Amino acid sequence: MIIHNFDPILIDFGIIQIRWYSLAYIFGILLGWLYGKSILKKQIEDQNQKNYLENFDDLIGYIIIGVIVGGRLGYVLFYNPIFYFENILEIFKLWNGGMSFHGGLVGVVVAIYIFSKIKNLNYIIYFDTICCVAPIGIFLGRIANFVNSELYGIPTDKPWGVIFPKVDNILRHPSQLYEAFLEGLVLFIIINTLIRKKILFHGGVSFLFLIIYGLFRIISEQFREPDGHMGYLLSGISMGSALSIIMAIIGTIFLLKLIINEKNK
């Protein structure tokens, strides 16, 4: 049994606080930015490499906006639309929490597509690149969720269960750590092994990311306490599971379509 005693605030200057969650976002973006360049070099080995690398620096700004806007709107629409439609100003209070991974994903897809069209570049290459680095941010984000005592798991009697005193005195699954392991570490290894060995065509990595993340998220959701104001949509199916099922289905359809198109060439 473990008793959670982590402080979500790393340093408190009074007026300004440095929180683990903020650092997770910052380091996730910085590490993803640096590592993404090595992935681009692996994908493009001709004269176009320099152009994609130089534009990648500008793309990061678009992605940050996509994550924030998409993640927030996704949470508003998927998880608590009634509350936010009745309290419009609350939508802009990001410091109160409330971000959706699936919404952020849509925001990133839109941001990359718009940027690539403006720069006349192949957005598929950038999609594959971001899918390779995304698990880094996911891993750090889930660790931060654990530190913050949020997105905690359902009750358990397992010896590795954790008591979150800020929540209650019940022994719970550390579902945030399960997600960090599956959606962060394991997904990172799988996706990056595939792209570095060039096993799939351009776009294949992106579609496989949707499938594998979706499956891992569905597994993790079985150990995660559903949002109190929503509960389960159906027996054992939370909103996160439902969105992940859709995500995996979309990834499967597009991956099969890509394989068929490549075979017919």
Summary of the structure (lengths in Angstrom):
residues: 265
radius of gyration: 19.3
end to end distance: 57.2
largest distance: 63.4
contacts: 854
relative contact order: 0.12
helix: 67%
strand: 7%
